[in-house]
Amino acid sequence: MSKPPVRKLAEQGIFGKPPNHIATQVTDNVPTQLRDDDIPGGKGQGRAGRGTREGDAHRSLYAKPETFDLIRRLAFETNTTAQALYREGLFLMLQKRGHVKGSDPEDI
């Protein structure tokens, strides 16, 4: 005696949408979407604080894979991030050339 065939998930209605799915949506229990001004620290509340990427420019860095591995290992061993080490390196380079008097690596 063989087993009865197992119905596919699409046939069970788990992943399929009913033909009138737009008309059947109920909006009574749907939470209202928040605006940026409603979120603490959102975009509507001025420039982002330290440690965020908002307002910062992005540039790619090409280096040997071994260099990136070493930076990740140093970051792990010193309990910091690779990003913090990149900023520290930029800070030291700019400091050597006399461009960052009176600031610290987090201002870079």
ChimeraX attribute file (.defattr): number of C-alpha atoms within 10 A of each C-alpha:
attribute: neighborCount
match mode: 1-to-1
recipient: residues
	/A:1	3
	/A:2	4
	/A:3	5
	/A:4	6
	/A:5	6
	/A:6	6
	/A:7	8
	/A:8	9
	/A:9	10
	/A:10	10
	/A:11	9
	/A:12	9
	/A:13	10
	/A:14	9
	/A:15	9
	/A:16	11
	/A:17	10
	/A:18	10
	/A:19	8
	/A:20	8
	/A:21	9
	/A:22	9
	/A:23	8
	/A:24	9
	/A:25	9
	/A:26	8
	/A:27	8
	/A:28	6
	/A:29	6
	/A:30	8
	/A:31	7
	/A:32	7
	/A:33	7
	/A:34	8
	/A:35	10
	/A:36	12
	/A:37	12
	/A:38	12
	/A:39	11
	/A:40	9
	/A:41	13
	/A:42	13
	/A:43	14
	/A:44	13
	/A:45	12
	/A:46	9
	/A:47	12
	/A:48	15
	/A:49	10
	/A:50	9
	/A:51	9
	/A:52	9
	/A:53	10
	/A:54	11
	/A:55	9
	/A:56	9
	/A:57	6
	/A:58	7
	/A:59	6
	/A:60	5
	/A:61	7
	/A:62	8
	/A:63	8
	/A:64	8
	/A:65	9
	/A:66	9
	/A:67	11
	/A:68	13
	/A:69	12
	/A:70	12
	/A:71	17
	/A:72	17
	/A:73	14
	/A:74	15
	/A:75	16
	/A:76	12
	/A:77	10
	/A:78	10
	/A:79	9
	/A:80	12
	/A:81	15
	/A:82	18
	/A:83	12
	/A:84	15
	/A:85	17
	/A:86	15
	/A:87	16
	/A:88	17
	/A:89	14
	/A:90	14
	/A:91	20
	/A:92	16
	/A:93	13
	/A:94	14
	/A:95	16
	/A:96	10
	/A:97	9
	/A:98	9
	/A:99	12
	/A:100	16
	/A:101	8
	/A:102	6
	/A:103	11
	/A:104	13
	/A:105	16
	/A:106	11
	/A:107	11
	/A:108	15
